[in-house]
Amino acid sequence: MKQLHSGILLLSDPFLKDPNFQRSVIFICEHNESGSFGLVLNKKIPHTLGDLVDKAVGIKFPMYEGGPVQPNAVHFLHTRADIISDAISVNEGIYWGGQFEEAVEAIRIGKLKAQEIRFFVGYSGWGENQLQEEYDEKSWILADGSTDIVFEQNTDSIWKKTMHTLGGEYALMVNYPTDPQLN
């Protein structure tokens, strides 16, 4: 049985009603006794990094809604700790944050590609034991985090693709309607 930890993916249960997390895949960047911090991978918003951040004007990299907490804050995940200092290693090959100015400069000079970094506004957060309680209530399904999923460019398919990789009953869940009363 999988355990909650940094670097794991949370997949919302097919029937989860919370509109913030319906059919969401969340990458957990930090999980400890104080709480949990994660970023929703599959909620693209209609803005680019350059639209929202003055220091990044002209950069057309997509933005994602990381969650409902602090919607004015920008966070990022990337694969390039070799060119972005102060990054926190979360999983093999996946880093959280670091020097934002270095990331922007690396993008501008072509050293950092869109498939190597993902930007988010806001984040998903849980207080002490809150995420464990939600998991125990079966609101979340756990899967291993990987660069293939975290940096998947077709964000519309992330939830289904990840559920399929779990196999068994989870592979069948991808066809469940979001509202079982419609069935």
N, CA, C and O of each residue as an XYZ file, in Angstrom:
732
protein
N       0.841     -1.192      0.000
C       0.000      0.000      0.000
C       0.882      1.250      0.000
O       1.811      1.360      0.801
N       0.593      2.175     -0.885
C       1.375      3.400     -0.983
C       1.118      4.302      0.225
O       0.042      4.279      0.821
N       2.125      5.089      0.564
C       2.044      6.038      1.667
C       2.181      7.455      1.133
O       2.790      7.670      0.084
N       1.625      8.412      1.842
C       1.810      9.818      1.499
C       3.245     10.223      1.784
O       3.791      9.900      2.838
N       3.854     10.930      0.842
C       5.203     11.455      1.013
C       5.470     12.480     -0.084
O       4.726     12.566     -1.061
N       6.517     13.237      0.084
C       6.916     14.181     -0.960
C       7.226     13.397     -2.225
O       7.839     12.331     -2.168
N       6.803     13.926     -3.368
C       7.083     13.278     -4.648
C       6.010     12.331     -5.128
O       6.133     11.760     -6.211
N       4.957     12.150     -4.346
C       3.878     11.256     -4.778
C       2.806     12.068     -5.501
O       2.715     13.284     -5.335
N       2.008     11.388     -6.293
C       0.886     12.030     -6.975
C      -0.411     11.693     -6.254
O      -0.625     10.561     -5.822
N      -1.265     12.694     -6.135
C      -2.627     12.478     -5.653
C      -3.539     12.548     -6.867
O      -3.503     13.525     -7.615
N      -4.339     11.543     -7.064
C      -5.345     11.555     -8.120
C      -6.690     11.620     -7.432
O      -6.982     10.803     -6.559
N      -7.512     12.580     -7.813
C      -8.813     12.693     -7.165
C      -9.669     11.485     -7.517
O      -9.638     10.974     -8.636
N     -10.431     11.048     -6.527
C     -11.401      9.987     -6.748
C     -12.349     10.443     -7.863
O     -12.675     11.628     -7.929
N     -12.793      9.553     -8.725
C     -13.657      9.954     -9.847
C     -14.927     10.696     -9.420
O     -15.486     11.464    -10.203
N     -15.378     10.477     -8.202
C     -16.621     11.092     -7.747
C     -16.405     12.271     -6.812
O     -17.369     12.782     -6.241
N     -15.174     12.714     -6.643
C     -14.887     13.859     -5.779
C     -15.627     15.081     -6.307
O     -15.482     15.447     -7.474
N     -16.419     15.710     -5.444
C     -17.283     16.814     -5.870
C     -16.607     18.180     -5.769
O     -17.062     19.128     -6.409
N     -15.548     18.306     -4.994
C     -14.899     19.602     -4.804
C     -14.440     20.145     -6.156
O     -13.576     19.537     -6.788
N     -14.990     21.271     -6.621
C     -14.635     21.789     -7.948
C     -13.166     22.186     -8.072
O     -12.638     22.250     -9.182
N     -12.500     22.454     -6.948
C     -11.072     22.781     -6.986
C     -10.223     21.584     -7.396
O      -9.121     21.744     -7.921
N     -10.749     20.375     -7.150
C      -9.926     19.187     -7.345
C     -10.570     18.098     -8.187
O     -10.032     16.993     -8.264
N     -11.682     18.367     -8.807
C     -12.356     17.347     -9.608
C     -11.446     16.877    -10.745
O     -10.970     17.683    -11.545
N     -11.211     15.565    -10.807
C     -10.347     14.919    -11.808
C      -8.956     15.551    -11.866
O      -8.370     15.704    -12.937
N      -8.452     15.907    -10.706
C      -7.129     16.545    -10.614
C      -6.029     15.545    -10.321
O      -6.249     14.485     -9.736
N      -4.823     15.929    -10.757
C      -3.609     15.210    -10.397
C      -2.719     16.242     -9.712
O      -2.384     17.274    -10.295
N      -2.344     15.953     -8.479
C      -1.551     16.891     -7.684
C      -0.215     16.253     -7.354
O      -0.152     15.121     -6.875
N       0.843     16.987     -7.614
C       2.190     16.542     -7.263
C       2.504     17.111     -5.879
O       2.484     18.326     -5.681
N       2.794     16.229     -4.929
C       3.094     16.663     -3.566
C       4.582     17.025     -3.471
O       5.463     16.177     -3.613
N       4.822     18.313     -3.225
C       6.192     18.824     -3.116
C       6.741     18.652     -1.710
O       7.940     18.455     -1.518
N       5.852     18.729     -0.735
C       6.287     18.620      0.659
C       5.185     17.971      1.475
O       4.018     18.350      1.376
N       5.562     16.993      2.281
C       4.623     16.320      3.183
C       5.382     15.999      4.460
O       6.357     15.248      4.443
N       4.929     16.572      5.561
C       5.561     16.297      6.857
C       4.522     16.433      7.965
O       3.332     16.581      7.683
N       4.957     16.384      9.213
C       4.021     16.421     10.343
C       3.244     17.744     10.432
O       2.187     17.791     11.061
N       3.746     18.801      9.820
C       3.061     20.104      9.863
C       1.961     20.231      8.812
O       1.034     21.023      8.979
N       2.058     19.462      7.738
C       1.066     19.544      6.673
C       1.648     19.151      5.331
O       2.711     18.535      5.248
N       0.931     19.521      4.283
C       1.324     19.126      2.927
C       1.142     20.289      1.954
O       0.259     21.131      2.119
N       2.007     20.312      0.933
C       1.997     21.337     -0.105
C       2.087     20.629     -1.441
O       2.964     19.790     -1.649
N       1.176     20.967     -2.354
C       1.206     20.345     -3.670
C       0.757     21.291     -4.761
O       0.251     22.380     -4.492
N       0.951     20.857     -6.009
C       0.603     21.651     -7.183
C      -0.224     20.811     -8.153
O       0.169     19.703     -8.519
N      -1.372     21.349     -8.565
C      -2.240     20.664     -9.515
C      -1.578     20.704    -10.890
O      -1.252     21.779    -11.395
N      -1.383     19.555    -11.484
C      -0.669     19.455    -12.761
C      -1.548     19.651    -13.990
O      -1.040     19.984    -15.061
N      -2.839     19.453    -13.858
C      -3.675     19.397    -15.057
C      -4.763     20.463    -15.131
O      -5.847     20.209    -15.656
N      -4.478     21.654    -14.608
C      -5.436     22.760    -14.715
C      -4.760     23.954    -15.386
O      -4.346     24.906    -14.725
N      -4.661     23.883    -16.681
C      -4.053     24.966    -17.455
C      -4.977     26.184    -17.407
O      -6.199     26.051    -17.466
N      -4.380     27.366    -17.300
C      -5.176     28.591    -17.319
C      -4.878     29.356    -18.609
O      -3.858     29.105    -19.252
N      -5.757     30.287    -18.996
C      -5.578     30.966    -20.289
C      -4.595     32.142    -20.253
O      -4.837     33.174    -20.878
N      -3.508     31.987    -19.534
C      -2.479     33.028    -19.457
C      -1.113     32.385    -19.612
O      -0.937     31.194    -19.354
N      -0.150     33.188    -20.036
C       1.231     32.716    -20.105
C       2.012     33.340    -18.961
O       1.530     34.256    -18.295
N       3.214     32.841    -18.736
C       4.073     33.395    -17.694
C       4.280     34.888    -17.922
O       4.198     35.677    -16.980
N       4.548     35.280    -19.159
C       4.771     36.683    -19.490
C       3.565     37.573    -19.257
O       3.714     38.770    -19.012
N       2.366     36.999    -19.331
C       1.141     37.763    -19.059
C       1.033     38.134    -17.586
O       0.486     39.182    -17.243
N       1.556     37.273    -16.718
C       1.315     37.425    -15.276
C       2.494     37.933    -14.464
O       2.307     38.419    -13.349
N       3.708     37.830    -15.001
C       4.895     38.215    -14.230
C       5.693     39.247    -15.018
O       6.150     38.984    -16.131
N       5.851     40.420    -14.424
C       6.562     41.519    -15.103
C       7.970     41.125    -15.547
O       8.400     41.497    -16.639
N       8.681     40.385    -14.722
C      10.057     39.995    -15.045
C      10.133     39.017    -16.212
O      11.215     38.747    -16.735
N       8.976     38.487    -16.619
C       8.960     37.466    -17.664
C       8.195     37.921    -18.916
O       7.766     37.085    -19.712
N       8.027     39.199    -19.091
C       7.294     39.721    -20.247
C       7.868     39.126    -21.537
O       9.081     39.087    -21.739
N       6.973     38.671    -22.389
C       7.377     38.092    -23.673
C       7.535     36.575    -23.645
O       7.603     35.946    -24.701
N       7.594     35.980    -22.460
C       7.737     34.520    -22.358
C       6.347     33.894    -22.430
O       5.482     34.177    -21.601
N       6.148     33.054    -23.415
C       4.829     32.473    -23.688
C       4.631     31.084    -23.082
O       3.779     30.329    -23.551
N       5.395     30.734    -22.056
C       5.228     29.431    -21.412
C       3.866     29.394    -20.709
O       3.461     30.380    -20.094
N       3.164     28.269    -20.797
C       1.837     28.180    -20.184
C       1.890     28.259    -18.655
O       2.916     27.997    -18.029
N       0.753     28.627    -18.090
C       0.587     28.692    -16.639
C      -0.500     27.704    -16.231
O      -1.405     27.391    -17.004
N      -0.384     27.226    -15.006
C      -1.330     26.267    -14.458
C      -1.817     26.763    -13.113
O      -1.107     27.472    -12.400
N      -3.044     26.381    -12.774
C      -3.580     26.694    -11.459
C      -3.086     25.621    -10.498
O      -3.518     24.471    -10.560
N      -2.181     26.008     -9.615
C      -1.601     25.048     -8.680
C      -2.537     24.658     -7.559
O      -2.345     23.632     -6.906
N      -3.544     25.473     -7.338
C      -4.520     25.219     -6.289
C      -5.137     26.514     -5.811
O      -4.778     27.597     -6.273
N      -6.069     26.395     -4.881
C      -6.836     27.568     -4.458
C      -6.148     28.471     -3.431
O      -6.664     29.545     -3.125
N      -5.003     28.063     -2.896
C      -4.338     28.843     -1.847
C      -3.349     29.827     -2.481
O      -2.606     29.468     -3.394
N      -3.348     31.053     -1.995
C      -2.469     32.127     -2.475
C      -2.425     32.203     -4.004
O      -1.377     31.958     -4.602
N      -3.546     32.539     -4.640
C      -3.589     32.569     -6.107
C      -2.713     33.641     -6.756
O      -2.618     33.687     -7.982
N      -2.078     34.493     -5.973
C      -1.178     35.506     -6.539
C       0.285     35.081     -6.490
O       1.153     35.792     -6.998
N       0.563     33.943     -5.892
C       1.944     33.457     -5.783
C       2.273     32.555     -6.968
O       1.428     31.786     -7.428
N       3.513     32.655     -7.462
C       3.967     31.811     -8.570
C       4.948     30.771     -8.024
O       5.875     31.101     -7.285
N       4.725     29.519     -8.398
C       5.598     28.401     -8.021
C       6.019     27.708     -9.311
O       5.389     27.889    -10.353
N       7.086     26.914     -9.240
C       7.468     26.167    -10.432
C       8.164     24.865    -10.089
O       8.840     24.733     -9.069
N       7.970     23.902    -10.991
C       8.639     22.609    -10.946
C       9.517     22.536    -12.181
O       9.173     23.095    -13.223
N      10.652     21.851    -12.073
C      11.552     21.771    -13.229
C      12.470     20.563    -13.102
O      12.488     19.866    -12.088
N      13.229     20.343    -14.168
C      14.173     19.219    -14.211
C      15.619     19.696    -14.219
O      16.531     18.885    -14.379
N      15.850     21.010    -14.047
C      17.166     21.579    -14.311
C      17.813     22.252    -13.096
O      18.062     23.458    -13.112
N      18.079     21.493    -12.071
C      18.802     22.028    -10.913
C      20.236     22.405    -11.283
O      20.915     23.099    -10.527
N      20.692     21.946    -12.443
C      22.036     22.292    -12.895
C      22.140     23.753    -13.329
O      23.237     24.311    -13.365
N      21.003     24.380    -13.659
C      21.054     25.790    -14.080
C      20.176     26.706    -13.214
O      20.207     27.925    -13.382
N      19.395     26.128    -12.290
C      18.561     26.918    -11.378
C      19.003     26.595     -9.951
O      18.734     25.510     -9.436
N      19.677     27.545     -9.328
C      20.191     27.287     -7.973
C      19.075     27.363     -6.929
O      18.005     27.923     -7.165
N      19.366     26.783     -5.782
C      18.464     26.751     -4.623
C      17.199     25.929     -4.853
O      16.229     26.076     -4.109
N      17.192     25.084     -5.852
C      16.048     24.216     -6.112
C      16.012     23.098     -5.064
O      17.052     22.643     -4.588
N      14.817     22.674     -4.723
C      14.622     21.593     -3.755
C      14.313     20.312     -4.524
O      13.369     20.269     -5.313
N      15.104     19.280     -4.295
C      14.863     17.995     -4.945
C      13.658     17.330     -4.281
O      13.642     17.129     -3.067
N      12.658     16.993     -5.081
C      11.446     16.372     -4.555
C      11.413     14.885     -4.902
O      11.055     14.048     -4.073
N      11.783     14.581     -6.109
C      11.778     13.219     -6.632
C      12.934     13.117     -7.611
O      13.525     14.133     -7.977
N      13.260     11.927     -8.034
C      14.356     11.772     -8.992
C      14.094     12.606    -10.247
O      13.156     12.336    -10.997
N      14.927     13.614    -10.464
C      14.817     14.452    -11.642
C      13.768     15.542    -11.582
O      13.571     16.248    -12.571
N      13.081     15.707    -10.448
C      12.032     16.735    -10.308
C      12.396     17.659     -9.156
O      12.613     17.221     -8.026
N      12.458     18.957     -9.474
C      12.850     19.970     -8.498
C      11.751     21.010     -8.354
O      11.013     21.302     -9.296
N      11.664     21.558     -7.153
C      10.655     22.560     -6.825
C      11.354     23.876     -6.535
O      12.228     23.947     -5.671
N      10.969     24.913     -7.254
C      11.467     26.260     -6.990
C      12.929     26.465     -7.305
O      13.528     25.746     -8.105
N      13.488     27.472     -6.648
C      14.853     27.890     -6.900
C      14.846     29.354     -7.283
O      13.850     30.048     -7.081
N      15.933     29.820     -7.826
C      16.049     31.229     -8.207
C      15.227     31.511     -9.468
O      15.588     31.098    -10.570
N      14.127     32.218     -9.278
C      13.202     32.510    -10.373
C      13.893     33.278    -11.500
O      13.674     32.984    -12.676
N      14.723     34.254    -11.149
C      15.410     35.063    -12.157
C      16.319     34.202    -13.041
O      16.437     34.449    -14.241
N      16.956     33.198    -12.449
C      17.802     32.282    -13.228
C      16.951     31.469    -14.210
O      17.357     31.229    -15.347
N      15.770     31.050    -13.755
C      14.873     30.291    -14.629
C      14.436     31.150    -15.818
O      14.453     30.690    -16.960
N      14.049     32.386    -15.549
C      13.609     33.291    -16.616
C      14.741     33.549    -17.609
O      14.523     33.528    -18.820
N      15.939     33.788    -17.103
C      17.082     34.044    -17.988
C      17.404     32.810    -18.830
O      17.703     32.933    -20.018
N      17.343     31.629    -18.226
C      17.607     30.389    -18.965
C      16.579     30.183    -20.080
O      16.914     29.681    -21.152
N      15.333     30.571    -19.825
C      14.293     30.485    -20.861
C      14.618     31.469    -21.992
O      14.556     31.123    -23.172
N      14.958     32.683    -21.609
C      15.221     33.732    -22.616
C      16.378     33.360    -23.551
O      16.334     33.684    -24.738
N      17.409     32.687    -23.035
C      18.560     32.342    -23.872
C      18.429     30.949    -24.504
O      19.347     30.480    -25.178
N      17.287     30.298    -24.283
C      17.034     29.012    -24.913
C      17.660     27.818    -24.226
O      17.726     26.735    -24.807
N      18.122     27.996    -22.992
C      18.737     26.904    -22.244
C      17.710     26.041    -21.498
O      18.025     24.936    -21.057
N      16.495     26.549    -21.363
C      15.433     25.865    -20.628
C      14.193     25.816    -21.515
O      13.690     26.847    -21.962
N      13.718     24.615    -21.758
C      12.579     24.392    -22.658
C      11.284     24.206    -21.870
O      11.312     23.875    -20.684
N      10.161     24.419    -22.529
C       8.845     24.311    -21.886
C       8.617     22.932    -21.271
O       7.948     22.819    -20.244
N       9.161     21.888    -21.882
C       8.945     20.538    -21.342
C       9.834     20.242    -20.129
O       9.763     19.152    -19.562
N      10.670     21.207    -19.730
C      11.557     21.027    -18.574
C      11.122     21.848    -17.362
O      11.737     21.761    -16.300
N      10.063     22.642    -17.517
C       9.627     23.511    -16.423
C       8.127     23.743    -16.528
O       7.570     23.797    -17.624
N       7.486     23.877    -15.380
C       6.049     24.154    -15.357
C       5.796     25.194    -14.272
O       6.262     25.056    -13.141
N       5.040     26.252    -14.639
C       4.735     27.352    -13.735
C       3.287     27.279    -13.252
O       2.386     26.887    -13.993
N       3.088     27.663    -11.996
C       1.776     27.578    -11.356
C       1.452     28.870    -10.619
O       2.343     29.532    -10.085
N       0.178     29.220    -10.595
C      -0.296     30.271     -9.702
C      -1.074     29.567     -8.594
O      -1.925     28.718     -8.855
N      -0.764     29.936     -7.361
C      -1.413     29.305     -6.223
C      -0.863     27.915     -5.952
O      -0.006     27.409     -6.677
N      -1.372     27.317     -4.897
C      -0.969     25.958     -4.539
C      -2.087     25.273     -3.776
O      -3.082     25.901     -3.412
N      -1.920     24.004     -3.542
C      -2.855     23.201     -2.762
C      -2.183     22.899     -1.431
O      -1.048     22.422     -1.393
N      -2.882     23.176     -0.347
C      -2.270     22.974      0.956
C      -3.206     22.286      1.925
O      -4.427     22.422      1.848
N      -2.606     21.545      2.834
C      -3.341     20.827      3.864
C      -2.634     21.030      5.194
O      -1.404     21.037      5.251
N      -3.397     21.194      6.254
C      -2.840     21.322      7.594
C      -2.420     19.968      8.144
O      -2.519     18.944      7.468
N      -1.957     19.988      9.367
C      -1.476     18.786     10.048
C      -2.525     17.670      9.977
O      -3.665     17.860     10.400
N      -2.142     16.526      9.448
C      -2.975     15.310      9.321
C      -4.179     15.440      8.389
O      -4.880     14.451      8.176
N      -4.447     16.614      7.830
C      -5.623     16.816      6.986
C      -5.587     15.946      5.728
O      -6.587     15.317      5.381
N      -4.459     15.906      5.053
C      -4.365     15.114      3.829
C      -4.490     13.623      4.146
O      -5.139     12.890      3.400
N      -3.888     13.174      5.226
C      -4.008     11.767      5.616
C      -5.472     11.403      5.862
O      -5.925     10.329      5.468
N      -6.202     12.300      6.511
C      -7.626     12.050      6.769
C      -8.403     11.957      5.459
O      -9.253     11.081      5.302
N      -8.114     12.859      4.516
C      -8.792     12.816      3.217
C      -8.443     11.526      2.472
O      -9.300     10.930      1.819
N      -7.198     11.105      2.572
C      -6.783      9.858      1.928
C      -7.500      8.665      2.573
O      -7.975      7.768      1.877
N      -7.572      8.664      3.892
C      -8.266      7.585      4.605
C      -9.750      7.529      4.248
O     -10.360      6.461      4.284
N     -10.330      8.681      3.903
C     -11.736      8.743      3.496
C     -11.918      8.370      2.024
O     -13.034      8.396      1.506
N     -10.825      8.027      1.359
C     -10.823      7.598     -0.046
C     -11.124      8.733     -1.035
O     -11.685      8.498     -2.105
N     -10.746      9.968     -0.666
C     -10.888     11.089     -1.598
C      -9.771     11.092     -2.629
O      -9.912     11.675     -3.704
N      -8.653     10.435     -2.297
C      -7.466     10.464     -3.145
C      -6.961      9.064     -3.428
O      -7.096      8.154     -2.610
N      -6.378      8.915     -4.600
C      -5.699      7.693     -5.020
C      -4.236      8.084     -5.202
O      -3.953      9.146     -5.757
N      -3.313      7.260     -4.752
C      -1.894      7.592     -4.829
C      -1.218      6.883     -5.999
O      -1.519      5.732     -6.316
N      -0.299      7.603     -6.627
C       0.511      7.038     -7.715
C       1.917      7.610     -7.593
O       2.113      8.672     -7.001
N       2.882      6.913     -8.147
C       4.257      7.397     -8.116
C       4.412      8.595     -9.032
O       3.914      8.596    -10.157
N       5.101      9.612     -8.548
C       5.383     10.784     -9.364
C       6.568     10.507    -10.275
O       7.523      9.845     -9.869
N       6.513     11.003    -11.491
C       7.612     10.820    -12.443
C       7.666     12.033    -13.361
O       6.692     12.774    -13.491
N       8.815     12.223    -13.992
C       8.942     13.353    -14.922
C       7.969     13.205    -16.090
O       7.474     14.207    -16.607
N       7.688     11.978    -16.510
C       6.753     11.757    -17.621
C       5.374     12.356    -17.319
O       4.738     12.944    -18.195
N       4.931     12.202    -16.096
C       3.605     12.698    -15.722
C       3.663     14.181    -15.354
O       2.841     14.969    -15.821
N       4.625     14.560    -14.526
C       4.714     15.948    -14.053
C       4.876     16.938    -15.202
O       4.336     18.043    -15.147
N       5.613     16.554    -16.236
C       5.866     17.473    -17.347
C       5.121     17.085    -18.632
O       5.471     17.548    -19.718
N       4.117     16.254    -18.508
C       3.278     15.866    -19.648
C       2.681     17.123    -20.277
O       2.073     17.938    -19.583
N       2.851     17.278    -21.562
C       2.366     18.477    -22.259
C       0.861     18.435    -22.528
O       0.213     19.481    -22.573
N       0.307     17.251    -22.703
C      -1.135     17.115    -22.923
C      -1.815     16.977    -21.563
O      -2.116     15.870    -21.119
N      -2.051     18.106    -20.912
C      -2.573     18.085    -19.547
C      -3.988     17.518    -19.450
O      -4.390     17.065    -18.378
N      -4.741     17.532    -20.529
C      -6.093     16.976    -20.502
C      -6.094     15.468    -20.267
O      -7.092     14.908    -19.814
N      -4.987     14.821    -20.572
C      -4.945     13.359    -20.448
C      -4.236     12.855    -19.192
O      -4.183     11.646    -18.969
N      -3.693     13.744    -18.372
C      -2.880     13.309    -17.225
C      -3.664     12.423    -16.257
O      -3.161     11.377    -15.849
N      -4.870     12.813    -15.884
C      -5.636     12.039    -14.904
C      -5.929     10.646    -15.454
O      -5.686      9.646    -14.778
N      -6.453     10.577    -16.681
C      -6.789      9.279    -17.284
C      -5.539      8.428    -17.502
O      -5.536      7.233    -17.206
N      -4.492      9.040    -18.012
C      -3.254      8.306    -18.291
C      -2.684      7.695    -16.997
O      -2.258      6.540    -16.986
N      -2.684      8.462    -15.938
C      -2.138      7.981    -14.665
C      -3.019      6.893    -14.065
O      -2.510      5.909    -13.528
N      -4.328      7.059    -14.152
C      -5.237      6.019    -13.650
C      -5.014      4.720    -14.429
O      -5.005      3.641    -13.838
N      -4.835      4.816    -15.743
C      -4.578      3.624    -16.566
C      -3.306      2.914    -16.118
O      -3.268      1.684    -16.078
N      -2.256      3.676    -15.778
C      -0.999      3.035    -15.379
C      -1.140      2.262    -14.077
O      -0.364      1.342    -13.819
N      -2.127      2.624    -13.246
C      -2.352      1.900    -11.995
C      -3.005      0.547    -12.252
O      -2.893     -0.367    -11.436
N      -3.689      0.422    -13.388
C      -4.295     -0.849    -13.774
C      -5.510     -1.224    -12.933
O      -6.009     -0.426    -12.138
N      -5.968     -2.440    -13.124
C      -7.084     -2.994    -12.353
C      -8.304     -2.100    -12.321
O      -8.711     -1.541    -13.339
N      -8.889     -1.973    -11.126
C     -10.111     -1.181    -10.961
C      -9.891      0.294    -11.322
O     -10.821      0.977    -11.752
N      -8.660      0.776    -11.145
C      -8.379      2.184    -11.448
C      -8.485      2.453    -12.947
O      -8.981      3.502    -13.357
N      -8.024      1.518    -13.758
C      -8.118      1.680    -15.208
C      -9.583      1.748    -15.647
O      -9.912      2.412    -16.630
N     -10.457      1.058    -14.913
C     -11.887      1.097    -15.237
C     -12.525      2.422    -14.815
O     -13.493      2.873    -15.428
N     -11.981      3.040    -13.769
C     -12.554      4.276    -13.242
C     -12.488      5.449    -14.214
O     -13.258      6.401    -14.086
N     -11.578      5.392    -15.183
C     -11.457      6.525    -16.108
C     -12.741      6.737    -16.910
O     -12.976      7.829    -17.429
N     -13.560      5.713    -17.011
C     -14.801      5.831    -17.768
C     -16.002      6.183    -16.910
O     -17.105      6.350    -17.430
N     -15.807      6.300    -15.599
C     -16.911      6.675    -14.714
C     -17.323      8.112    -15.011
O     -16.470      8.961    -15.267
N     -18.634      8.393    -14.978
C     -19.057      9.786    -15.155
C     -18.696     10.585    -13.900
O     -18.586     10.020    -12.812
N     -18.512     11.897    -14.052
C     -18.190     12.717    -12.885
C     -19.388     12.794    -11.941
O     -19.224     12.994    -10.737
N     -20.586     12.637    -12.486
C     -21.787     12.599    -11.663
C     -22.478     11.256    -11.883
O     -23.095     11.043    -12.926
N     -22.380     10.339    -10.902
C     -22.933      8.990    -11.100
C     -24.444      8.990    -11.328
O     -24.975      8.002    -11.835
N     -25.146     10.052    -10.974
C     -26.601     10.122    -11.199
C     -26.913     10.241    -12.692
O     -28.043      9.991    -13.112
N     -25.922     10.620    -13.488
C     -26.127     10.732    -14.928
C     -26.019      9.381    -15.622
O     -26.322      9.264    -16.810
N     -25.591      8.368    -14.891
C     -25.390      7.041    -15.458
C     -26.685      6.274    -15.571
O     -26.688      5.133    -16.032
